[in-house]
């Protein structure tokens, strides 16, 4: 794997995940550093140049201050003529901007969670999560199907404890993957003298 660094005079950000013994996770995410126009242009040129030799390009995460909220949509549109696949995992305004551009910038794969999928499809996140928790993925498949009908290649919908659903035009039926249960074996007691 070759890594290319594009300069940005700003500092990096720190993200922390604190996991409790009961598996409750709290995330502390700093706001990203401002990206100036020169750094943005360098990053965009770098992604486009590297995409010529790539089989997949993954665009993920929140966008730092200074980046236009439709940057992912613009990059997907610029990459569309190339022979590479594109995956996007983002949220909020960048995801909404991408969805608004699906007609010209539909990625091969998006990975929304239940809330993001519900927002994109205009349905209730609670209904999607509740149905999936009971083993009924049809509302998730219907919501994901709306995005596939708009040009997205596949939707990988993550549903927390209810698992994950993959929906794609090439796959006539969706597949549900349950969240695995992992338990650690008990350690033997140590004798002390």
N, C-alpha and C positions, 0 to 999 in steps of 0.2 A: 504494500500500500504506500503510495506516495502522497505526502501531505504538502500542500502549498499554503503558505501563510500570506495573507494580504494585510498590509500594515494598517493600523488604526491607532492614532495617537492617544486615544482614551484608554482608561483602565478597564480590565476585565471585570465581570461581576461574579459574585459568589452565590451559589444555591446550596442550601442545606436541606437534607431530609432527616427528620428525627423519627425513629420508629420505636414505639413503646412495646413492652413485652406482650401486650394483647394484640399486636400487629397494627394498632392505630398509627397512622403516619401523618406527621405535620411537616409541611414544606415551607421553608423560609427562602424566598427568592428575591434577591436584590434587583432593582431596576437596572437594566443594561446601560452601558455608557453611550453617550450620543455618538452617532456615526456621521461624519461629515460627507459632503458630496464627493470629494475625491476618493475617500475610502469606499463609499458605496459604488462608485464607478469601477474601481479596481476589483471589488468583490464580484460585481456582475460580469465583468470581462473574464475574470478567472473561472467562474462557474461555466460560462459559455465555452471557453477554450477547453476546459477539462471534459465537458460533456461530449465533445467530438469523439473521444476515445472510450467513453463510458457505456456500459450496458444499462445502468440505472443511475439516476440522479435523485438524491433524497434531500428535500427541503423541509426542515423541521424547526420547531420552536417558536418562541415569541420574537418579534422584531424589535430591535433596539430603537430608542428615540432617534429621530433623524431619518429613519427609513420610511418610505411611503408604505402605507398599509396594503397597497396592491402590488408590492414587490414580488411576492410569490406568483401571483397571477401573471405579471409581466414576464417573469423568467420562464414560467411554463409555456406561455405563448411563444417566446423566443426559441425555446427548445423543441417545440412541436415538429418542425421540419427535420430535425435530426433523428438519427437511428438509435435513440436511447429511450428508455422508459423513465417515467417520473413518478415519485411518491411524495406526497405532502402530508405532514402532520403538524397542524397549527390550530389556533383557536381564535375566538373573538373577531376583531375587525379584519385581520389578515385572512381568516377562513371565510368570512362573509364576502370580502372582496374577490377571493378566488371563486366562490360559488356564483357570484354575479357575472363572472367571466367564463363560466363553463363552456359556453358556445364556441369560444376561441381558445380557451386555456383549461381544458379538462385533463387532469392528470390521469395516469394509469392506475393509481392507487391513492386513496385517502384513508386516514385512520381517525375518524371521529369517536369520541366517547358518546354515551347515550344522550347527554345534554346537547352536545354539538350536533349530533345527528338529528335530534328533535328540532333544534332551531333551523337547520337547513331544510328539513322536510315540512315544517309548520305543524308539528304534532307535539304531544305532551311527553316530556322526558320521563316523568313518573309512570306514565302508561307503558312506555317501552321497557323500562327497568322492571316494573311489576310483572308484566307478561313474561319477560325473559326469565325472571326469578322462578316463575311457575313452569318453566320449560316451553313456553309458547313464544317462539321467535318470529311468528308471522308478522307482528307489527314492525319489528326491526327490519325484516326482509322487505316489507312494503315501503318503509321509509328509505332504506338503502336503495331499493329499486327505483325510486324517484330520481336519485342522483345518477344511477347508472343510465337511466333513460335520458338524462341531460348530457351524457357523454363521458362520465367518469368510468374508467375501465373496471375498477373493483372498489368495494367499500369494506374495510376491515373495522367493524364496529366493536369497540371494547365496552363491556357492560359490567365492569367491576366483578363482584362475586358471582354474577350470573354467567360469566364467561365471555366469549368472543364469537361474533357472527361474521362470516365472510360472504359477501354477495357480489356476484360478477355476472355480466351478460354472457360470457363464455360458459359459465357454470349455470345450468338451468335451475338447479336447486341450491339453496344456501346450506352451509355447513356450520353447525354450532360446536364450539370447543368449550367444554366446561373448565372452570378454573381448577387446577389440581390442588388437592389437599396434601400438604407436606407436613409430616410429623417427624420429629427427631427421636431416635431411640433413647431410652433412659440410660444414662451412664451408670455403670456399676458403682456401688458405694465403696469408698476407699477405707480400709482399716487403718486406724492410727494407734500407735502405742505410746 
